[in-house]
Amino acid sequence: MRRVVITGMGTVNPLGCGLEAFWENVKAGKCGISAIDKFDTAEVGISVAGIVRDFEPADYFEKKDIRHMERFTQFAVASAKQAIKDCGSDMKDLDPYRCGVIIGCGIGGLEMTESEHSKYMEKGPNRISPFFVPMMISNMAAGEIAMKTNFRGDNFATVTACASSTHAVGEAFRKIKDGYLDVCICGGTESTVTEFTLGGFKTMKALTRETDPMKASTPFDKNRSGFVLSEGAGVLMLEEYEHAKARGAHIYCEIAGYGATCDAYHMTSPSPECEAAARAMKNAYEEAGFTADQIDYINAHGTSTGLNDKYETCAIKIALGEENARKVKINSTKSMTGHMLGGTGAVEAIVCALSIENSFIHQTIGYTTPDEECDLDYCTDGAVEMPVNAALSNSLGFGGHNATLCFKKLEG
């Protein structure tokens, strides 16, 4: 059986640009959520978001690339460049048709869509930019990464709302495990912190109206009031184990299982039966060869919405059994980053890999009030230092899309 390992990672997100800065802020329990200053928020009534503050496109791109690349694509390509540098190889020893790129994105270039729609309304259709469509479409992140790397194998975008990048990593894992690829750059990206997007999520009552960034994203807290819209990207280099071993690559951990299911229930609400989300978790850890009592840590979807946190807690209890569920360590990275939509699962996969390597589980910050319906160990009292041999990462998207990855400490 072909094994799949992580040999490189990169990220651009509200907690830091680059792996080292991001991880240091995660360990310190920093909050990447801040006041929105890109536009006047008075009318929309949502005042905080997870905004990438220290990203300099000129550090990664020529001026022409910057002009012709939407922000979500810039995030993804920059993260991919980081991951390639981190892995220590450009993979030129491999057939380029054995190297793939799978990058998830939930929405795509909404900033470009807004600006070009305004131009259309003011000046008519003939003034729309010829770059509008190729810059806006969500698959362009994967396409641009391939152009920069010459990776000519499978190349596509997974689009499953909040589960997009977890599905991307899972599908990349499958392609390598099943022998179709030897290497795959995978992950996800999003940049939709705009008034238009905030308005859409606000009218469906999904976003918090909290004005204090430190109190805005509080997963599993009784007083949670909605998620915080965020932006960012995470990219991982997955590699077939024997190839990685032969070149002496640094290996963070192994990806050993992947579960994907659908609630088939509602446009936005998770199923109250919690069975499909539980099945995704169970499928992932069983494929990895684990039993329920062997799971040390779960990076939860943990959005800080009433229904998600309640039903994800229920799903964990079904997937692991009540006794094991009460022993496992759980946290939500979104307490620090907010919700990066199509980028969030990949960033949380990076957290899982670093948690395994560093024997460290970060705190779920901002938590103050216990909820009787969310009664597991969410690491709310502080970070936990302990060996992590088996970890799960959950992503649950609108439309009932569930995806879980299982990470394993490398053996042999």
C-alpha positions as CSV (number, residue, x, y, z in Angstrom):
1,M,0.0,0.0,0.0
2,R,1.3,3.5,-1.0
3,R,1.7,5.8,2.0
4,V,1.2,9.6,1.8
5,V,3.2,12.1,3.9
6,I,3.3,15.9,4.3
7,T,6.7,17.3,3.4
8,G,6.0,21.0,2.9
9,M,3.5,23.6,4.1
10,G,2.8,27.3,3.5
11,T,0.1,29.7,4.6
12,V,-1.1,33.3,4.4
13,N,-3.8,34.0,7.0
14,P,-4.8,36.6,9.6
15,L,-2.5,35.0,12.2
16,G,0.6,35.3,10.0
17,C,2.2,35.0,6.6
18,G,4.5,32.0,6.6
19,L,4.6,28.8,8.6
20,E,6.8,30.0,11.4
21,A,5.0,33.3,12.1
22,F,1.6,31.5,12.0
23,W,2.7,28.7,14.4
24,E,4.3,31.0,16.9
25,N,1.0,33.0,17.1
26,V,-1.0,29.8,17.4
27,K,1.1,28.6,20.3
28,A,0.8,32.0,21.9
29,G,-3.0,32.0,21.6
30,K,-3.1,35.2,19.6
31,C,-6.3,36.5,18.0
32,G,-6.1,37.4,14.3
33,I,-9.5,39.0,14.2
34,S,-9.6,42.8,13.9
35,A,-11.8,45.8,13.1
36,I,-12.7,46.1,9.4
37,D,-11.1,49.2,8.0
38,K,-11.3,48.5,4.2
39,F,-14.7,50.1,3.9
40,D,-17.4,51.7,6.0
41,T,-19.3,49.0,8.0
42,A,-22.0,51.3,9.4
43,E,-24.7,50.1,7.0
44,V,-24.0,46.4,7.1
45,G,-23.5,46.4,10.9
46,I,-20.7,43.8,10.9
47,S,-17.5,45.4,12.2
48,V,-14.9,42.7,12.6
49,A,-13.3,40.1,10.4
50,G,-10.1,38.0,10.0
51,I,-8.1,40.2,7.7
52,V,-4.6,39.3,6.3
53,R,-2.5,42.3,7.4
54,D,1.1,41.5,6.6
55,F,1.0,40.1,3.1
56,E,3.1,41.8,0.5
57,P,2.4,40.6,-3.0
58,A,5.7,42.1,-4.3
59,D,7.5,39.5,-2.1
60,Y,6.2,36.8,-4.4
61,F,5.2,38.2,-7.7
62,E,6.2,40.5,-10.6
63,K,4.0,43.6,-11.1
64,K,2.2,42.0,-14.1
65,D,1.3,39.0,-12.0
66,I,-0.1,41.2,-9.3
67,R,-2.3,43.1,-11.7
68,H,-3.7,39.9,-13.3
69,M,-4.2,37.8,-10.1
70,E,-7.1,38.1,-7.8
71,R,-6.3,38.3,-4.1
72,F,-7.5,34.7,-3.4
73,T,-5.2,33.4,-6.1
74,Q,-2.3,35.5,-4.8
75,F,-2.8,33.9,-1.4
76,A,-2.8,30.4,-2.8
77,V,0.3,30.9,-5.1
78,A,2.3,32.5,-2.3
79,S,1.4,29.7,0.1
80,A,2.4,27.1,-2.6
81,K,5.8,28.8,-3.1
82,Q,6.3,28.6,0.7
83,A,5.3,24.9,0.7
84,I,7.7,24.1,-2.2
85,K,10.6,25.9,-0.4
86,D,9.7,24.2,2.8
87,C,9.7,20.7,1.2
88,G,13.2,21.3,-0.2
89,S,12.5,20.1,-3.8
90,D,10.9,21.4,-7.0
91,M,10.2,17.7,-7.9
92,K,12.0,18.0,-11.2
93,D,13.1,14.4,-10.9
94,L,9.5,13.3,-11.4
95,D,7.4,13.1,-14.5
96,P,5.4,16.4,-14.4
97,Y,2.3,14.3,-15.3
98,R,2.7,12.5,-12.0
99,C,2.6,15.8,-10.1
100,G,-0.8,17.4,-9.4
101,V,-2.4,20.5,-8.0
102,I,-5.8,20.5,-6.2
103,I,-6.9,23.8,-4.6
104,G,-10.3,24.3,-3.0
105,C,-12.1,27.6,-3.0
106,G,-15.6,28.2,-1.8
107,I,-16.5,31.4,-3.7
108,G,-13.7,32.7,-5.9
109,G,-13.0,36.2,-6.9
110,L,-15.9,38.1,-5.3
111,E,-13.9,41.3,-5.0
112,M,-13.3,41.3,-8.8
113,T,-17.0,40.5,-9.3
114,E,-18.1,43.4,-7.2
115,S,-15.8,45.9,-8.9
116,E,-16.6,44.8,-12.4
117,H,-20.3,44.7,-11.7
118,S,-20.1,48.3,-10.5
119,K,-18.3,49.2,-13.7
120,Y,-21.0,47.4,-15.8
121,M,-23.8,49.3,-14.0
122,E,-22.1,52.6,-14.6
123,K,-20.5,52.3,-18.0
124,G,-22.1,49.2,-19.7
125,P,-20.9,45.7,-20.7
126,N,-18.3,46.9,-23.1
127,R,-16.2,48.3,-20.3
128,I,-15.9,45.1,-18.3
129,S,-12.2,44.0,-18.0
130,P,-11.1,41.2,-20.3
131,F,-9.4,39.7,-17.2
132,F,-12.7,39.6,-15.3
133,V,-13.6,36.0,-16.0
134,P,-10.1,34.4,-15.8
135,M,-9.3,36.3,-12.6
136,M,-12.7,35.6,-10.9
137,I,-13.1,31.8,-11.5
138,S,-12.3,29.8,-8.5
139,N,-10.2,27.2,-10.3
140,M,-7.6,29.8,-11.3
141,A,-5.7,29.4,-8.0
142,A,-4.9,25.8,-9.0
143,G,-4.2,26.8,-12.6
144,E,-1.8,29.6,-11.6
145,I,0.1,27.2,-9.2
146,A,0.5,24.7,-12.1
147,M,1.9,27.5,-14.4
148,K,4.5,28.4,-11.7
149,T,5.5,24.7,-11.1
150,N,4.9,22.9,-14.4
151,F,2.9,20.3,-12.6
152,R,0.8,18.7,-15.3
153,G,-1.1,16.0,-13.6
154,D,-4.6,16.3,-12.1
155,N,-5.5,19.9,-11.7
156,F,-8.9,21.1,-10.3
157,A,-10.7,23.0,-7.7
158,T,-13.0,21.5,-5.1
159,V,-15.9,23.7,-4.4
160,T,-17.9,22.5,-1.3
161,A,-18.3,25.7,0.7
162,C,-16.5,25.5,4.1
163,A,-15.3,21.9,3.3
164,S,-13.6,22.9,0.0
165,S,-10.0,22.6,1.1
166,T,-10.4,19.6,3.3
167,H,-11.9,17.8,0.3
168,A,-8.9,19.1,-1.8
169,V,-6.4,17.6,0.7
170,G,-8.4,14.4,0.9
171,E,-8.6,14.0,-2.9
172,A,-4.9,14.7,-3.2
173,F,-4.3,12.0,-0.6
174,R,-6.4,9.5,-2.6
175,K,-4.7,10.3,-5.9
176,I,-1.3,9.5,-4.4
177,K,-2.4,6.5,-2.3
178,D,-4.2,4.9,-5.3
179,G,-1.2,5.4,-7.6
180,Y,-2.3,8.2,-9.9
181,L,0.1,10.8,-8.6
182,D,3.4,10.8,-6.8
183,V,3.2,14.4,-5.5
184,C,0.3,16.9,-5.1
185,I,0.2,20.5,-4.0
186,C,-3.1,20.8,-2.3
187,G,-5.1,23.1,0.0
188,G,-7.5,26.0,-0.3
189,T,-7.9,29.7,-0.4
190,E,-10.5,32.5,0.0
191,S,-10.7,36.3,0.0
192,T,-14.2,37.5,0.4
193,V,-14.1,40.2,3.2
194,T,-16.3,42.6,1.3
195,E,-19.5,44.5,2.2
196,F,-21.4,42.4,-0.3
197,T,-20.4,39.1,1.3
198,L,-21.0,40.4,4.8
199,G,-24.4,41.5,3.7
200,G,-25.3,38.1,2.4
201,F,-24.1,36.2,5.5
202,K,-25.6,38.8,7.8
203,T,-29.1,38.6,6.3
204,M,-29.1,34.8,6.9
205,K,-28.1,35.5,10.5
206,A,-24.8,33.6,10.3
207,L,-22.4,36.3,11.4
208,T,-21.7,37.6,14.8
209,R,-22.4,41.3,15.5
210,E,-19.9,41.4,18.3
211,T,-17.7,44.5,18.0
212,D,-14.9,43.3,20.3
213,P,-12.4,41.1,18.2
214,M,-11.5,39.1,21.4
215,K,-15.1,38.2,22.0
216,A,-16.3,37.7,18.4
217,S,-15.3,34.0,17.6
218,T,-16.1,31.9,20.7
219,P,-16.6,28.3,19.6
220,F,-18.6,26.0,21.9
221,D,-19.3,28.9,24.3
222,K,-22.9,29.3,25.5
223,N,-22.9,32.9,24.3
224,R,-21.5,32.3,20.9
225,S,-23.4,34.5,18.4
226,G,-22.2,33.5,14.9
227,F,-19.0,33.1,12.9
228,V,-16.4,35.7,11.9
229,L,-15.8,36.0,8.2
230,S,-12.1,35.7,7.4
231,E,-9.7,35.3,4.5
232,G,-6.5,33.3,3.9
233,A,-5.0,30.2,2.4
234,G,-3.2,27.1,3.3
235,V,-1.2,24.8,1.0
236,L,0.4,21.4,1.7
237,M,2.9,19.4,-0.3
238,L,1.8,15.7,-0.2
239,E,4.3,13.1,-1.3
240,E,4.5,9.4,-1.7
241,Y,6.4,8.1,1.3
242,E,9.2,6.2,-0.5
243,H,10.0,9.1,-2.7
244,A,10.1,11.5,0.2
245,K,12.3,9.0,2.2
246,A,14.7,8.5,-0.7
247,R,15.4,12.1,-1.0
248,G,15.8,12.6,2.8
249,A,12.9,14.9,3.1
250,H,11.7,16.3,6.4
251,I,8.3,14.6,7.0
252,Y,5.8,16.3,9.3
253,C,3.4,13.4,9.5
254,E,1.5,10.9,7.5
255,I,-2.0,11.4,6.1
256,A,-3.6,8.0,6.6
257,G,-7.4,8.4,6.3
258,Y,-10.1,10.5,4.6
259,G,-13.8,10.5,5.1
260,A,-16.4,12.3,3.0
261,T,-20.2,12.2,3.4
262,C,-23.2,14.3,2.9
263,D,-26.1,15.1,5.3
264,A,-28.6,15.3,2.4
265,Y,-30.7,17.4,4.8
266,H,-30.7,21.2,4.5
267,M,-29.0,24.1,2.6
268,T,-27.3,25.6,5.6
269,S,-28.1,23.6,8.8
270,P,-26.2,20.5,9.8
271,S,-28.4,17.5,10.3
272,P,-29.6,17.2,13.9
273,E,-29.1,13.4,13.6
274,C,-25.4,14.0,13.3
275,E,-24.9,10.6,11.6
276,A,-23.3,11.7,8.4
277,A,-20.7,13.9,10.0
278,A,-19.9,11.1,12.5
279,R,-19.6,8.7,9.6
280,A,-17.0,10.9,7.9
281,M,-14.9,10.9,11.1
282,K,-15.3,7.1,11.5
283,N,-14.4,6.4,7.9
284,A,-11.3,8.5,8.2
285,Y,-9.8,7.0,11.4
286,E,-10.8,3.4,10.3
287,E,-9.0,3.8,7.0
288,A,-6.0,5.0,8.9
289,G,-6.1,1.8,11.0
290,F,-7.2,3.4,14.2
291,T,-9.9,2.5,16.7
292,A,-12.0,5.2,18.4
293,D,-10.0,5.0,21.6
294,Q,-6.8,5.8,19.8
295,I,-7.7,9.3,18.6
296,D,-5.8,11.9,20.7
297,Y,-7.0,15.1,19.2
298,I,-9.7,16.6,17.0
299,N,-9.4,20.0,15.2
300,A,-13.1,20.8,15.1
301,H,-14.9,22.8,12.5
302,G,-16.0,24.8,15.5
303,T,-17.5,27.9,13.8
304,S,-19.0,29.6,16.8
305,T,-22.5,29.2,15.5
306,G,-25.3,27.8,17.6
307,L,-26.1,24.8,15.4
308,N,-22.6,23.8,14.2
309,D,-21.0,23.6,17.6
310,K,-24.0,21.7,19.1
311,Y,-24.3,19.2,16.3
312,E,-20.5,18.7,15.8
313,T,-20.3,17.8,19.5
314,C,-23.1,15.3,19.0
315,A,-21.3,13.9,15.9
316,I,-18.0,13.4,17.8
317,K,-19.9,11.5,20.5
318,I,-21.4,9.2,17.8
319,A,-18.1,8.7,16.0
320,L,-16.0,7.9,19.0
321,G,-18.5,6.7,21.5
322,E,-19.5,8.7,24.6
323,E,-16.5,7.5,26.8
324,N,-13.8,8.2,24.2
325,A,-15.4,11.5,23.2
326,R,-15.0,12.8,26.8
327,K,-11.3,11.8,26.7
328,V,-10.2,13.3,23.4
329,K,-8.7,16.8,23.2
330,I,-10.7,19.1,20.9
331,N,-10.0,22.7,19.8
332,S,-11.1,25.2,17.2
333,T,-8.5,27.2,15.3
334,K,-11.3,29.5,14.2
335,S,-11.3,31.0,17.7
336,M,-8.1,32.7,16.6
337,T,-8.4,33.0,12.8
338,G,-12.1,33.4,12.2
339,H,-13.7,31.4,9.3
340,M,-11.7,31.4,6.1
341,L,-14.4,29.5,4.2
342,G,-12.7,27.6,1.4
343,G,-9.3,28.2,2.9
344,T,-10.0,27.1,6.4
345,G,-9.7,23.3,6.2
346,A,-6.2,23.5,4.8
347,V,-5.0,25.9,7.4
348,E,-6.5,23.5,10.1
349,A,-4.8,20.6,8.4
350,I,-1.5,22.5,8.8
351,V,-2.3,22.9,12.5
352,C,-2.9,19.2,12.9
353,A,0.5,18.4,11.2
354,L,2.3,20.8,13.5
355,S,0.5,19.6,16.6
356,I,1.7,16.1,15.9
357,E,5.3,17.2,15.2
358,N,5.4,19.5,18.3
359,S,3.3,17.4,20.7
360,F,1.2,20.6,21.2
361,I,-2.5,21.3,21.1
362,H,-3.5,24.9,21.1
363,Q,-6.1,26.6,23.2
364,T,-9.6,27.5,22.0
365,I,-9.4,31.1,23.0
366,G,-12.2,33.5,24.0
367,Y,-14.3,30.9,25.8
368,T,-15.9,32.1,29.1
369,T,-19.3,30.3,29.5
370,P,-19.9,26.6,29.4
371,D,-22.8,25.2,27.4
372,E,-24.6,22.1,28.5
373,E,-25.0,21.0,24.9
374,C,-21.3,21.4,24.2
375,D,-19.8,19.4,27.1
376,L,-16.5,17.9,25.8
377,D,-12.9,19.0,26.4
378,Y,-12.3,21.9,24.0
379,C,-9.0,22.9,25.5
380,T,-10.5,26.2,26.8
381,D,-8.3,26.5,29.9
382,G,-5.0,26.7,28.0
383,A,-2.8,24.9,25.5
384,V,-2.0,21.2,26.2
385,E,1.5,19.7,25.7
386,M,1.1,16.0,25.0
387,P,2.1,13.4,22.4
388,V,-0.3,13.4,19.5
389,N,-0.2,10.1,17.5
390,A,-3.6,10.3,15.8
391,A,-5.5,13.5,14.9
392,L,-8.7,14.3,13.0
393,S,-9.6,17.5,11.3
394,N,-13.3,18.2,10.5
395,S,-14.9,20.5,8.0
396,L,-18.6,20.8,7.5
397,G,-19.9,22.9,4.6
398,F,-23.2,24.5,3.6
399,G,-25.1,21.9,1.6
400,G,-24.4,19.2,4.1
401,H,-20.8,18.5,2.8
402,N,-18.7,16.7,5.5
403,A,-15.0,16.0,5.2
404,T,-12.6,14.6,7.8
405,L,-8.8,14.0,7.5
406,C,-6.9,11.6,9.7
407,F,-3.2,12.4,10.5
408,K,-0.8,10.0,11.9
409,K,2.6,10.3,13.6
410,L,5.1,8.8,11.2
411,E,6.3,5.3,11.9
412,G,9.0,3.4,10.1
